Amino acid sequence: MRYLSVCSGIEAATQAWHPLGWQAAAFSDIEAFPRAVLRYHYPDVPLHGRDRAAGESLEDYADAAGFQTIKGDDYGPVDLLVGGTPCQSFSVAGLRGGLDDQRGNLALEYVRLAERLGARRIIWENVPGVFSTDGGEAFRRILSALARADVAIPPGGWQNAGIVAPGISGYGLAWRVFDAQYVRSDGHWRAAPQRRRRVFLVGYLGDWRRAAAVLFEPQSLRGDSPPRRDTRQGIACGVAPSLTASGRGVERTGETRGQDPVVAVPSADPAFTLPARECKGPLPERDLSTVICEVPVGFNARQDTGTTGEISGPLDSGRAAQAWRVRRLTPVECERLQRFPDNFTRIPYRGKPAIKCPDGPRYKALGNSMAVNAMAWIGQRIDLLDRLEQEGRL
């Protein structure tokens, strides 16, 4: 599998997919520190664009060096396009400029790049706030552009999981909200010790069934529904072609807050729901996934939590005055929260050795990154489906 990564950040995708033997065709990012991280760890992978010139405005630089300048044949054949375009325009914590904002419009530039590349698969990641931005219109436009069909907003708005059938030459789509604290995958990818809910949108050119088979576990694809559902039960959702293997990966993944999946159809007909089996896991009451490194947390003041210690438990308010103190997470602890190796972001930077790498850019890059364990689970599902297809079992 050859993939091209845009809005790459510090490359959670490559960390997750290296064990699969996948090859990165190129990376693209316009932030100075992530570009330095990518050059340091992946010197043999092309890094699109150039560094920002002194005095050059960010807008001019982005127009000249951003991923929207990638041509279809710049980096050879690409099987998969992956990227998490800027979320500030969709986040409930931001101004919610939507697709009219320059950063939000990069979601549509991502769609155009997918068309230029002719990539068979796409993976797009963003915050759940995209569902409600502009009354749901922003997500509708993204889905419609990828599917090449007029997708209607379902009655009641977008839910936390769903499927879109493709139009002519469009992508079949499936999306699902994952919380990184519940996602465990094969190998050493453990669940992340943080609440971090993100939308993962998977597309497969011309076929929604393969997109759905990536995100939804086999037990949720049988089409039979339990007679009743408790209010806090999650839903694994979707329909897919016959999946003859049990499926590798997660023990507990994501949640959809007790809602049935929405199937958005490329027409003016009302969207409808599909029955689905439940998936395991307690459901968080609300999204706490602010920039992870800016949130003070409690640690045992008598325990060393340096680069080798384990992250301590939550703050015990009854003992806070005596045994506990509140402090900022260290960069290494933030790396662990996102499932990166210790000191992955401690690199030589701007003429200084790695030991003097500033903390600020490390915090920002980690806070903007995808969770490695979530990307590992998705990659393993795609890898499994590809192997089943090659064996003639799909």
N, C-alpha and C positions, 0 to 999 in steps of 0.2 A: 504494500500500500504506500503510495507517494502522496503526501499531503502538503498543502501550502497553508501556513498560519499567518493570519493578519491580526492587527491589534494584539501582537504576540505577548506583550508584557515580558515576563521572565520565563515563559514557556512551560506552563503546567502540562500542556498537551504532550510535549516532547518528553518530559519527565515521566508521564503516565504511559506513553506508548513505546518507549525505548525497548522494554522487555518483549514487545510483540514483533520487533524487527522491522517496524515501519520506518520509512525514510522521509525526512523533511526536505521538500524541494526548495523552500525559502521561508524566511521570516520577514515580518514587516512591523515596525513600530516607530513612532516619531518622538518618544520620550528619551531623553539622553541617558538616564541611568539604566533602564531596561535594555537599551541598545548595547551599552557597555557589558551588561551581564550576558547577553546573547553572544557577543563577540568573544567573551572570555571562555564560556563553556562550550560554544559550538563554532569554533573558528572556521570549520570547513563548510558550514551551511551559509549560502548567500543571504545577506541581510539587505533587503530592498531599500532603495533611497540613499540618502546621504545624511550626514550630521548637520545640525542647524548652524548656519553661519552667524557670526557676530553681528548684532543689530537687525537680524532678519525677524520679522514678525512671525508669531506662531501660525497665523492664518496663511501667510504666504509660504511658509515652510511646509505646512501640511499639504497645501495644494500642489507643491512641487515634489514632495518626497513621500507622501502618504500612499497607502495601498491602492487608492483609486487610480494611480498612474501605472499599475501593473497591467501589461498587455497579456493576451491569452497565451502567447507562446514564449514569454520571457524566461520561464523556468522549466520548460519541458512539460510532458504530460503530467496532469494532476488528477488523482483519483478522488481526493477529498479536500474540501475547503473548510477550515475551522477558524473561528474568531468570535471574540466577545466585544462587539463594538461599544463605544463609550455609553455608560449607563446613566450619566448625570441628567440627561434629558427625560428619562423615564422614572427616575427614583422619586419616591414620595418625599425624600429629604431634600430634593432639589427644586428648581424652578419649573420643571416639567414642560420644557419647551417643545418636547415631542420631536416629530420629524422635521419641523420647521427650524429647529435649532441646528447649527452647523454640525455639532457632534451627533445629534440624533439622526441627521440625514445620512450619516455614515452607514446606518443599517441598510438603506436603499443602495448605497454604493457597494455594499457587500453583495447584495443581490445581483447588481450589474457585473461584478467581478465573477461571481459564480457562473453567469451566462457566458462571459468571455472565455472562461477556462473550460467550460463544458464538463465540470467535475460531476462524477456520478453521485457522490454523496456530499452533503453539507452538514456542519454542526455549528449552531449559533447559540450563544449564551448571553443572558442578560438578567436584570432584576425583575421580580414579579410585578413591579410597578408599571411595566410596559402594558399589562392587561388593561389598566384603567386610564392610561394617558389619553387625553383627548376623547374621553368617553368610550375607549376601546378602539377608536379609529386608527391609532398608530399601529397596533398589532394587526388589525385587519389589513392595512395596506402592505405590511411586511409579508403576511401570509399570501395575499393576493398576488404580489409581485413574484414570489418564489413559485407559487403554484401555476402562475399564468392563468388565473381564473378570478372571477369576481366572488370573493368569499364574504358572506354576510356575517355581521355580528350576531351571535346567538341571543335568543331571549334570555335576559338575566345577565348578560355579559360573558366575558371569557372566564372559563374555569381553569383549574390548575393542571389539567391534562386534556388532550384532545388530538384529533386527526383531521387532515384535510386531503381530499382526493385531488389529484393533479388535473390541470387542463392540458391542452395539447402542448407538448414539449416542456411541460412544467414539472416541478418536484412534487411528489407525494410527501406529505409532512406529518410529523407527530411531535408533540411537545409534552413536557412533564416538568413539574417543579420538584427538584430534589433538595433535600436538606443535608448538607455535608456530614452532619453528626450521625446520620443513619446509613451512610453508604460504605459498605465493605465489599472488597473485590478479591479475586484470587491473588495469591502471592502475598507480598508484604504490605499491601495497601489497606491499612486499617481505617476505620471511620475517623473523621476529623473531630477533635474535641471542641467544637463550636457550633452554634446555630448559624447556618449560612444557607438561606433558601435562594435558589437561582432557577431560572427557566432555562431548560435545555431543549432546543428545537433541532430535530434531526430531519433531513430531507434525503430522499432517494429519487433519482431522476426517473419519472414515469411510473412510480409504484409506491403507494402509501403503505402497502402491507409490510415491505421490508423496513421502512422507517419505523413503523409501529413495533415490529419485532425487536428492534434495538432497545427501545425504552420500556417496553412492558413485558413483565415476566410471563412465562408460559402458562402458569395457573390463572392468569388474568385474561387469557385469550380464548377461553373456551365458550364464552357467551352465556353461561348460566349464572343467575344472580341469586344470592341468598334471600330468604323470604323477608328478612328485616335487617336493619343496620343500626347499631348503636351510634350515638351522636358523635363519638370520638374515633370511630373506625375510619381508617384511611382506605383509599381506593387505588388499586393498580388497574390501569385502564387501557382500552384499545382492542382492536382486532388485528389479526395477522394471519399469514399463511401457516399451514401446518408446520409446527416446529418439532422435529422428531427427536431432538436431544433435550435433555432436561434443562440445559442452559447453565452456563457457568456464572459465578459471580456472587451478587449481593445476598446477604442474609436479610437485611432490612434496608429498604430504600425509600427516601422521600415521603411525600404524602400529598393528598389532594383535599384535605380538610372535609372528608365525608361527602364529597360531591361526585356525581357520576361524570364520566368523561363526556366532553362535547365533541360531536362529529360535525365539523363545519363543511358544508357541501358547496361546490362552486356554482351556485345558482341563487336565485332569490327565495328559494324555499326555506322555511324555518329550519334551523339546525335541530338535531334530535340527539338523544342520549342512547348509549349502549349499556347493557348490563355488564357488570364486571365483578370479579371476586375481590375480596378484601386483601390488602397487604398489611404486613405487620408493622408495629412501631407506634409509640405514643406520638401525639401530634402537638407541636408547639402552638401556643395560643396566638403568638404574633411573631413577626419577623424581627429578630434582634441583630441582623447582619449589617450593622453599620461598619464603617472601616474598622477592621478588627483590632488594629493596633492603637487606636485612639481611645479605647474604652478601658478605664481603670478596673482592675480586678483584684481580688484578695489573695494574698499569699501568706504562708506561715513565715513570720519574721525570723524564726530560728533555723530555717532551712535554707541551704544554699541552692539557688535556682539559676545558676550560671549556665554555661554552655553544655554541661553534662548532666545536670540535675533534671528531675521530672517536674512537670508543671504541677503546682499544688492544687488543692481542692478549692471550692468556693469559700467566700468570706463567711465566717461564723460571727454574726453580729453580736452575740452575747459575750464573746471573748475578744472583740476587736480591740478594746482599749489595752488589753494586757499582752496577748500573744500574736495578734495579727496587725498587719498594716496594709494599706492600699498603695500600690505602685503601678507604674506603667510596665507593660510587657516588654521583654527584651526582644531584639530582632530574631534571636535564635528561637525563642518561644513562638513568635509569629510564623517563622518558617515551619515549625512543627504543627501549628494550627492548620496550615495549608498543605501539610504533608510533603514539604520539601526537605532535603537533607540539611543537617545543621551547617550553618555558615555558607549556604548556597549563594546568598547575596552579598557576602563579604568578599569583595573583589578589589583589585587595584583600580582606582578611579581618580581621574583628573590629576594625574601626576603623583598621587599618593599611593603607598603600598596598601595591600589588602587589610593589614592590621589597623590602618587608620581610615578605613572606609567609613564615611559618615552614616549615622543611623537614619537620618531623615529620609533620604531616597530609598533606603531599604524598607522602611515602614510603608511608604507610599506604594512601592512596587508590589509588596506582599498584600496590602489591602486591596489592590486592584486586580490581583491574580484570581484565576479560577482555582478551585480546590483540586489538588492532584488526584485524590481518591475518586472523586466523581468522574473525572475525565478517564481514569483507568477503567472504571466499570463500563463506561460507554464504549471505549476502545475494545475491551474484551468481548462485548456483545457483538460489535461489528465484525471482529475477527472470527468469532464463532460462526456467524451467519455466512461469512464468505467461505469458510471451510466446508460448511454443510452444502453450500451451493456448488462448490467445486466437486464435491463427492456425489452430486446428484440427489441429495436428500431434501432439497427444497423444491 
